Amino acid sequence: MVAAPARTVPADPPGGAAADEEKRRGLRKMKTVALSFLVGATVVFLVTSWGQAHGWAGWAGYVRAAAEAGMVGALADWFAVTALFRHPLGLKIPHTAIIPNKKDALGNSLGDFVGANFLSEAVVRDKLRRVEIARRLGGWLAEEKNAERITSELATVVRGAMTVLRDEDVQAVMEQAVVRRIVDQPWGPPLGKLLAEVFADGAHHKLVDLMCDRGYEWVRDNHTAMLRVVSDRAPSWSPKFVDEMLADKVYGEVLSFTWAVKTDVNHPMRLALDKFLGEFAQDLQTDPDTMQRAEQVKTQILEHGEVKKLIGSAWATAKGMLLTAAEDPSSELRKRVREGLMSLGGRLVTEESLRSKVDGWVEGAAAYLVTNYAKEITTIITDTVERWDAEETSRKIELQVGRDLQFIRINGTVVGSLAGLVIYTLAQLLF
């Protein structure tokens, strides 16, 4: 058996208890005024009725008729106003206490009304178009204090997210989403394509220049080492001075060669290196043996202990950097976010095309929501009203509108009196 939903009390309007008490005093005052009109009409009716019985002039009939009709109008409108909120005099007359008895139906009708007249695509699009959200948002964001406020809120969100996320969970996701993807993808073809583009543009020449410079400097600064290598490789029977002469000759040739490679950009050695690199890039894309070797290198790199440690600490490093940047108002990250927001705001103010695009996105999103979820939105109204306590709802509504409804009673007395006077006058004229 499903339990009935608990009844709740409608929320108080802004102002709290003080505002409610003020409205309560106003309602009592207006009820007193409306009642005084009824009492006044009753007194006039009784006095004129007594006067007619004691021979007063004909004018008393006109006044009596007006007072009588005013009494009827006042009582009828009192009944109508009271019947909205409760049973008049506690009598359970049919079609009275309308709000307590018809609360759920009124909530459904209100939800249908809102859905049909406020949550239609045409209405929402027209309203958003006239509001010019993009222009207003741009003007707001262009002010530095507002951009700083958004930046601070974003920093708070980042800190909260960093606090909630567990390091081991993020590392597991990184391993699944990043490392495994790297492992599963072959390195040869994409690496070969990238290198081919680099070599074609000549971007590698600076690296080659650096290598040539370092090679020449090493030969220039290691004369003794070159002599020792030649001497160590010379035959044991060779005279020492011959070894030294040969070593000097070899050193001179090597030094001249490295200088030529360093200074001549069209040196055959450089051209051969360019050719080798181009062929290597092509082999990475097409040669099975080269691609297999690239995969072996990839496996060795990823399985290396230092690489694994680096991957494991990547999130901790990134987290620390994000937290530090988010907490420091003068950090480069927050500065760039703030400047980016201000720049976006300025563009939204000055660029018609961007404004139109943003307004179109907003209108499209709102139209999608009201088209597909209007019923769910209006259900908030109907479900909320359904959970309200009927009697308390009636009292709350009467407190809000009851003062104005007392004018119906006053008008009923006045209009009834005038109508009674007119009817009595016509009757006297005609009959």
Backbone torsions as a table, in degrees:
resi	resn	phi	psi	omega
1	MET	NA	127.2	-177.0
2	VAL	-84.8	128.4	-179.5
3	ALA	-72.0	144.4	178.5
4	ALA	-69.0	143.0	-179.7
5	PRO	-62.9	141.8	-179.2
6	ALA	-66.6	138.6	178.4
7	ARG	-79.0	139.4	179.0
8	THR	-121.0	165.0	179.4
9	VAL	-96.5	133.5	177.8
10	PRO	-56.8	143.0	-178.2
11	ALA	-66.3	143.8	177.9
12	ASP	-70.7	145.8	177.2
13	PRO	-69.9	168.0	178.8
14	PRO	-57.4	139.6	-179.1
15	GLY	117.3	-26.0	174.3
16	GLY	70.3	-151.7	-173.6
17	ALA	-64.4	-35.4	-179.2
18	ALA	-63.4	-42.9	179.1
19	ALA	-66.2	-39.9	178.2
20	ASP	-62.0	-42.5	-179.5
21	GLU	-65.3	-37.3	177.3
22	GLU	-63.1	-43.1	178.7
23	LYS	-67.5	-34.3	178.5
24	ARG	-64.2	-41.7	177.4
25	ARG	-65.0	-40.8	178.1
26	GLY	-63.6	-38.3	179.2
27	LEU	-66.7	-44.3	178.6
28	ARG	-62.0	-38.7	-179.7
29	LYS	-63.4	-44.9	-178.3
30	MET	-70.0	-34.2	175.6
31	LYS	-63.4	-38.3	178.5
32	THR	-65.3	-41.7	179.0
33	VAL	-63.5	-45.8	-179.7
34	ALA	-63.3	-40.2	178.4
35	LEU	-64.9	-36.8	179.9
36	SER	-64.1	-33.6	175.7
37	PHE	-63.9	-42.9	178.4
38	LEU	-64.3	-44.5	179.1
39	VAL	-62.7	-41.4	178.7
40	GLY	-61.5	-44.7	178.8
41	ALA	-63.8	-37.2	179.3
42	THR	-65.4	-44.5	179.2
43	VAL	-61.6	-43.6	179.1
44	VAL	-63.8	-40.9	179.5
45	PHE	-62.3	-44.4	-179.3
46	LEU	-65.9	-42.0	-178.2
47	VAL	-65.7	-45.2	-178.6
48	THR	-69.8	-34.0	176.2
49	SER	-62.8	-43.5	177.3
50	TRP	-63.5	-39.5	-179.5
51	GLY	-65.3	-42.0	178.4
52	GLN	-62.5	-38.4	179.7
53	ALA	-66.7	-21.1	-179.1
54	HIS	-108.2	21.3	170.2
55	GLY	84.0	25.4	177.0
56	TRP	-64.6	165.7	-177.6
57	ALA	-68.3	173.5	-175.9
58	GLY	-63.5	-23.9	-178.5
59	TRP	-62.5	-25.5	-179.2
60	ALA	-62.2	-32.2	178.2
61	GLY	-64.1	-39.7	178.8
62	TYR	-64.6	-44.9	-179.5
63	VAL	-66.2	-40.2	179.6
64	ARG	-62.5	-41.5	-179.9
65	ALA	-64.2	-41.6	179.1
66	ALA	-65.1	-44.1	-179.8
67	ALA	-64.8	-40.5	179.7
68	GLU	-63.3	-45.0	179.2
69	ALA	-66.8	-35.2	177.2
70	GLY	-65.0	-38.3	176.8
71	MET	-62.0	-45.5	-179.5
72	VAL	-62.4	-45.0	179.5
73	GLY	-62.8	-40.1	-179.9
74	ALA	-65.7	-44.6	179.7
75	LEU	-65.4	-40.9	-179.4
76	ALA	-63.5	-43.5	-179.0
77	ASP	-74.2	-31.9	172.7
78	TRP	-60.1	-43.4	178.8
79	PHE	-62.2	-43.4	-177.3
80	ALA	-65.2	-45.5	-179.1
81	VAL	-66.9	-44.0	-179.0
82	THR	-65.2	-37.2	-177.7
83	ALA	-63.8	-19.8	176.6
84	LEU	-65.9	-36.2	-169.2
85	PHE	-109.6	-24.7	-176.3
86	ARG	-159.8	175.6	174.4
87	HIS	-79.6	122.4	-180.0
88	PRO	-59.3	129.3	-179.8
89	LEU	57.4	19.4	179.8
90	GLY	76.6	3.9	180.0
91	LEU	-84.5	124.6	-177.2
92	LYS	-79.8	68.3	178.3
93	ILE	-75.9	138.8	178.8
94	PRO	-54.4	144.8	176.7
95	HIS	64.3	31.9	170.4
96	THR	-118.4	172.0	-171.3
97	ALA	51.4	52.3	-171.2
98	ILE	-65.4	-46.4	-176.5
99	ILE	-64.5	-47.5	177.8
100	PRO	-62.5	-38.6	-176.0
101	ASN	-80.5	-30.8	-175.9
102	LYS	-109.0	19.8	-176.1
103	LYS	-55.2	-49.6	-177.0
104	ASP	-65.5	-40.3	178.5
105	ALA	-65.0	-39.2	177.2
106	LEU	-64.9	-38.8	176.6
107	GLY	-62.8	-42.4	177.5
108	ASN	-63.9	-42.2	179.5
109	SER	-64.7	-40.2	177.6
110	LEU	-63.1	-42.8	177.8
111	GLY	-61.9	-44.0	177.9
112	ASP	-62.8	-39.9	-179.6
113	PHE	-64.2	-45.2	179.3
114	VAL	-63.8	-42.9	-179.4
115	GLY	-63.4	-40.0	-176.5
116	ALA	-77.7	-34.0	-171.4
117	ASN	-107.5	-18.1	-178.2
118	PHE	-118.7	-27.2	-176.5
119	LEU	-107.0	29.4	173.7
120	SER	-89.4	150.0	-176.2
121	GLU	-59.9	-42.4	-177.8
122	ALA	-62.9	-44.3	-178.9
123	VAL	-64.4	-45.4	-177.6
124	VAL	-64.8	-44.4	179.4
125	ARG	-62.5	-44.0	-179.5
126	ASP	-62.8	-43.1	-179.4
127	LYS	-64.7	-46.6	-179.7
128	LEU	-64.7	-35.8	178.9
129	ARG	-64.8	-39.9	-179.9
130	ARG	-75.9	-26.8	180.0
131	VAL	-71.6	-30.1	-177.6
132	GLU	56.8	62.6	-176.2
133	ILE	-59.8	-43.1	-176.7
134	ALA	-61.7	-44.2	-179.7
135	ARG	-64.3	-45.5	179.6
136	ARG	-64.5	-42.5	178.5
137	LEU	-63.2	-41.3	179.2
138	GLY	-62.0	-46.2	178.4
139	GLY	-61.9	-35.9	179.5
140	TRP	-70.5	-44.7	-178.9
141	LEU	-69.4	-28.1	-177.3
142	ALA	-66.4	-19.7	177.4
143	GLU	-80.3	132.3	-172.9
144	GLU	-61.3	-38.9	-177.5
145	LYS	-64.4	-35.6	179.2
146	ASN	-73.2	-39.9	176.8
147	ALA	-63.0	-38.5	178.0
148	GLU	-66.3	-36.9	178.7
149	ARG	-63.5	-45.2	178.2
150	ILE	-63.5	-41.3	179.1
151	THR	-61.1	-42.1	178.5
152	SER	-63.4	-40.9	178.5
153	GLU	-64.8	-41.0	177.7
154	LEU	-63.4	-39.7	177.7
155	ALA	-62.5	-38.8	177.3
156	THR	-63.6	-41.5	178.0
157	VAL	-62.2	-43.4	179.7
158	VAL	-62.2	-45.3	179.2
159	ARG	-62.0	-41.1	178.3
160	GLY	-63.1	-42.8	179.6
161	ALA	-64.6	-41.2	179.2
162	MET	-63.7	-33.8	179.7
163	THR	-71.6	-39.6	-176.6
164	VAL	-72.9	-39.8	-176.2
165	LEU	-70.8	132.6	175.8
166	ARG	-86.5	137.6	-175.7
167	ASP	-58.8	-41.9	-177.7
168	GLU	-66.4	-34.0	178.2
169	ASP	-67.9	-42.9	179.7
170	VAL	-65.5	-41.3	178.9
171	GLN	-63.4	-38.3	177.8
172	ALA	-63.8	-41.2	178.5
173	VAL	-65.0	-41.4	178.7
174	MET	-61.4	-41.7	179.3
175	GLU	-65.0	-39.6	-179.2
176	GLN	-72.1	-44.9	-171.8
177	ALA	-84.8	-29.7	-173.7
178	VAL	-108.8	-59.7	-174.3
179	VAL	-63.6	-47.2	-179.3
180	ARG	-62.4	-36.3	178.5
181	ARG	-65.6	-38.2	178.1
182	ILE	-66.0	-41.0	-179.4
183	VAL	-66.3	-41.0	-175.7
184	ASP	-71.1	-27.1	-177.8
185	GLN	-86.7	134.2	176.3
186	PRO	-67.9	140.6	-178.2
187	TRP	-88.3	-28.6	-171.7
188	GLY	-55.8	-63.9	-176.0
189	PRO	-58.9	-49.3	180.0
190	PRO	-65.7	-37.2	177.6
191	LEU	-65.9	-42.1	177.4
192	GLY	-61.9	-41.7	178.5
193	LYS	-63.0	-42.7	179.3
194	LEU	-63.9	-46.0	179.8
195	LEU	-63.6	-37.9	179.2
196	ALA	-61.5	-41.6	178.4
197	GLU	-66.8	-40.1	178.2
198	VAL	-63.7	-45.5	-178.9
199	PHE	-67.3	-37.5	-179.4
200	ALA	-65.1	-35.2	179.7
201	ASP	-81.6	-10.1	-178.8
202	GLY	77.6	14.9	-178.2
203	ALA	-68.4	-17.1	-178.5
204	HIS	-82.6	-8.7	-175.2
205	HIS	-63.5	-33.5	178.3
206	LYS	-65.3	-36.9	176.9
207	LEU	-66.9	-40.8	178.0
208	VAL	-63.9	-40.8	177.4
209	ASP	-59.7	-42.5	-180.0
210	LEU	-63.1	-43.7	179.5
211	MET	-63.4	-41.8	179.0
212	CYS	-65.0	-41.6	178.2
213	ASP	-60.9	-48.0	-179.1
214	ARG	-64.4	-38.2	178.5
215	GLY	-63.1	-44.6	178.6
216	TYR	-64.3	-43.0	-178.8
217	GLU	-63.9	-37.2	179.8
218	TRP	-65.2	-46.2	178.8
219	VAL	-61.7	-43.1	-179.4
220	ARG	-62.3	-37.8	-173.6
221	ASP	-92.9	1.3	-175.5
222	ASN	-128.1	48.7	178.8
223	HIS	-61.1	-44.5	-178.5
224	THR	-62.5	-42.1	179.9
225	ALA	-63.4	-39.3	178.1
226	MET	-63.5	-42.4	179.6
227	LEU	-63.1	-40.4	-178.8
228	ARG	-65.6	-38.2	178.6
229	VAL	-62.9	-44.6	-179.2
230	VAL	-66.8	-42.8	-179.1
231	SER	-63.7	-38.3	-179.6
232	ASP	-67.3	-29.1	-178.6
233	ARG	-89.9	-8.7	-178.0
234	ALA	-73.0	153.6	177.9
235	PRO	-64.3	153.0	-176.5
236	SER	-67.8	-26.6	-178.0
237	TRP	-84.0	-7.7	-176.9
238	SER	-74.0	134.5	178.3
239	PRO	-61.9	151.6	-175.0
240	LYS	-67.5	-39.0	-177.4
241	PHE	-67.6	-29.8	177.1
242	VAL	-67.9	-41.9	178.2
243	ASP	-60.6	-40.7	-179.1
244	GLU	-67.5	-40.2	178.9
245	MET	-64.0	-42.9	179.8
246	LEU	-65.4	-41.0	179.4
247	ALA	-64.0	-41.0	178.3
248	ASP	-63.8	-38.8	179.6
249	LYS	-65.6	-45.2	178.7
250	VAL	-62.0	-43.0	-179.2
251	TYR	-61.7	-43.1	179.9
252	GLY	-62.1	-41.7	179.7
253	GLU	-65.6	-43.9	179.0
254	VAL	-63.3	-41.4	179.4
255	LEU	-64.7	-41.0	178.1
256	SER	-64.8	-41.0	179.6
257	PHE	-62.5	-47.8	-179.0
258	THR	-65.4	-33.9	177.0
259	TRP	-65.6	-42.3	-180.0
260	ALA	-63.9	-42.8	177.9
261	VAL	-63.5	-36.2	-178.7
262	LYS	-68.4	-40.6	-170.6
263	THR	-95.7	-23.6	-176.0
264	ASP	-103.0	109.8	-178.3
265	VAL	-70.8	-16.0	178.4
266	ASN	-106.7	23.1	179.1
267	HIS	-63.9	141.4	179.9
268	PRO	-54.2	-32.5	178.8
269	MET	-64.8	-42.6	178.1
270	ARG	-65.8	-42.2	178.9
271	LEU	-62.7	-39.8	177.9
272	ALA	-64.7	-38.1	178.6
273	LEU	-65.3	-41.9	177.6
274	ASP	-61.2	-41.8	179.3
275	LYS	-64.3	-42.5	179.5
276	PHE	-62.7	-44.6	-178.7
277	LEU	-64.1	-40.2	177.6
278	GLY	-63.1	-43.2	178.6
279	GLU	-66.6	-36.7	178.8
280	PHE	-64.9	-41.6	177.6
281	ALA	-63.0	-38.8	178.9
282	GLN	-69.2	-39.4	179.4
283	ASP	-64.1	-35.8	177.9
284	LEU	-61.0	-24.4	-178.4
285	GLN	-95.3	-25.5	-170.9
286	THR	-126.2	-27.0	-173.8
287	ASP	-87.5	119.9	-178.0
288	PRO	-59.7	-40.3	-178.6
289	ASP	-64.6	-44.4	180.0
290	THR	-64.7	-41.3	179.4
291	MET	-64.8	-37.7	178.3
292	GLN	-64.9	-40.6	177.7
293	ARG	-64.1	-37.7	177.2
294	ALA	-62.5	-38.0	177.9
295	GLU	-67.4	-37.0	177.7
296	GLN	-65.4	-40.7	177.2
297	VAL	-63.7	-42.0	178.6
298	LYS	-59.2	-44.7	-179.4
299	THR	-63.7	-42.3	179.7
300	GLN	-63.1	-38.8	-179.2
301	ILE	-66.9	-48.8	-175.4
302	LEU	-69.9	-26.5	-179.9
303	GLU	-88.6	-3.0	179.6
304	HIS	-69.0	140.4	-176.0
305	GLY	-59.0	-42.3	-178.8
306	GLU	-66.0	-36.5	178.6
307	VAL	-66.4	-43.6	177.5
308	LYS	-61.0	-41.2	179.0
309	LYS	-64.1	-38.7	179.0
310	LEU	-64.1	-42.8	178.8
311	ILE	-64.1	-41.9	-179.6
312	GLY	-64.9	-33.1	-178.3
313	SER	-91.2	-3.1	-177.0
314	ALA	-61.3	-44.1	-178.9
315	TRP	-66.7	-41.6	179.5
316	ALA	-61.1	-40.7	178.2
317	THR	-65.8	-46.8	179.9
318	ALA	-63.7	-39.6	179.2
319	LYS	-62.5	-46.1	179.1
320	GLY	-61.1	-41.4	179.3
321	MET	-65.1	-42.4	-180.0
322	LEU	-64.8	-45.0	-179.9
323	LEU	-63.3	-43.1	179.3
324	THR	-62.5	-44.4	-179.7
325	ALA	-68.3	-36.7	-178.2
326	ALA	-70.4	-34.0	-177.2
327	GLU	-82.3	-18.9	-177.7
328	ASP	-97.3	110.3	-179.2
329	PRO	-60.6	-23.0	-178.5
330	SER	-97.5	8.5	-178.5
331	SER	-66.8	156.4	-179.6
332	GLU	-63.8	-36.3	-179.7
333	LEU	-62.5	-51.0	-178.8
334	ARG	-65.9	-35.3	178.0
335	LYS	-62.7	-44.7	-179.6
336	ARG	-68.0	-38.4	177.4
337	VAL	-63.1	-44.4	179.8
338	ARG	-62.6	-46.1	179.8
339	GLU	-65.7	-36.8	177.8
340	GLY	-64.3	-40.9	178.2
341	LEU	-65.0	-42.8	178.5
342	MET	-64.9	-39.5	177.0
343	SER	-64.0	-42.1	177.4
344	LEU	-62.4	-42.4	178.1
345	GLY	-60.2	-43.6	178.2
346	GLY	-62.4	-40.5	178.5
347	ARG	-66.5	-37.4	178.2
348	LEU	-64.5	-29.1	179.4
349	VAL	-78.1	-39.0	-170.7
350	THR	-98.4	-25.4	-174.2
351	GLU	-101.1	109.5	-178.1
352	GLU	-63.4	-40.3	-177.9
353	SER	-63.0	-41.4	179.3
354	LEU	-67.3	-41.3	178.0
355	ARG	-60.3	-44.7	-179.6
356	SER	-61.7	-39.3	-179.4
357	LYS	-66.0	-45.6	-179.5
358	VAL	-65.6	-44.3	178.0
359	ASP	-60.6	-38.5	177.6
360	GLY	-63.5	-40.8	177.0
361	TRP	-62.3	-44.9	-178.3
362	VAL	-64.5	-45.4	179.4
363	GLU	-62.5	-42.6	179.8
364	GLY	-63.4	-42.8	179.0
365	ALA	-64.5	-44.1	-179.9
366	ALA	-66.0	-41.3	179.0
367	ALA	-63.2	-39.2	178.0
368	TYR	-63.0	-42.0	-179.6
369	LEU	-63.1	-48.8	-176.2
370	VAL	-72.4	-27.8	179.4
371	THR	-72.6	-40.1	-174.1
372	ASN	-99.9	-20.2	-174.3
373	TYR	-129.8	19.8	179.0
374	ALA	-60.1	-40.8	-179.0
375	LYS	-63.3	-42.2	179.1
376	GLU	-65.2	-35.0	179.9
377	ILE	-68.8	-45.7	-179.6
378	THR	-69.3	-23.0	177.1
379	THR	-62.4	-27.7	176.3
380	ILE	-59.1	-41.1	179.6
381	ILE	-66.5	-52.6	-175.0
382	THR	-64.9	-41.7	179.8
383	ASP	-66.8	-38.7	179.9
384	THR	-65.3	-46.0	179.7
385	VAL	-64.0	-37.1	-179.0
386	GLU	-64.4	-31.6	-178.9
387	ARG	-81.1	-12.7	-179.1
388	TRP	-69.4	146.8	172.5
389	ASP	-71.3	130.4	-172.3
390	ALA	-62.1	-49.0	-176.2
391	GLU	-66.4	-43.3	-179.7
392	GLU	-66.9	-36.9	176.4
393	THR	-60.6	-44.1	179.1
394	SER	-60.2	-43.3	179.8
395	ARG	-65.9	-39.9	-179.8
396	LYS	-64.4	-43.9	-179.2
397	ILE	-66.7	-41.3	178.8
398	GLU	-62.5	-36.3	179.4
399	LEU	-64.8	-33.8	-177.9
400	GLN	-79.3	-39.9	-172.8
401	VAL	-118.6	-6.3	-174.5
402	GLY	-60.8	-36.2	-179.1
403	ARG	-60.9	-43.8	178.8
404	ASP	-68.3	-33.5	-179.3
405	LEU	-67.6	-22.5	178.3
406	GLN	-65.8	-23.0	176.1
407	PHE	-66.1	-25.4	175.3
408	ILE	-63.4	-42.1	178.6
409	ARG	-64.4	-43.2	179.2
410	ILE	-63.5	-46.7	179.3
411	ASN	-63.7	-35.4	178.1
412	GLY	-61.5	-39.4	178.9
413	THR	-66.1	-47.2	-177.2
414	VAL	-67.7	-49.7	-178.1
415	VAL	-64.8	-39.7	177.5
416	GLY	-60.5	-42.7	179.3
417	SER	-62.2	-44.9	179.0
418	LEU	-64.0	-42.4	179.3
419	ALA	-63.9	-42.0	178.4
420	GLY	-62.8	-40.2	178.4
421	LEU	-63.2	-42.8	-179.8
422	VAL	-65.1	-45.3	-179.4
423	ILE	-62.4	-44.5	179.9
424	TYR	-63.7	-40.1	-179.8
425	THR	-64.7	-44.9	179.0
426	LEU	-63.4	-38.9	179.5
427	ALA	-63.0	-40.0	180.0
428	GLN	-67.9	-35.9	-179.2
429	LEU	-72.3	-38.4	-174.3
430	LEU	-84.0	-30.5	-174.4
431	PHE	-121.2	NA	NA
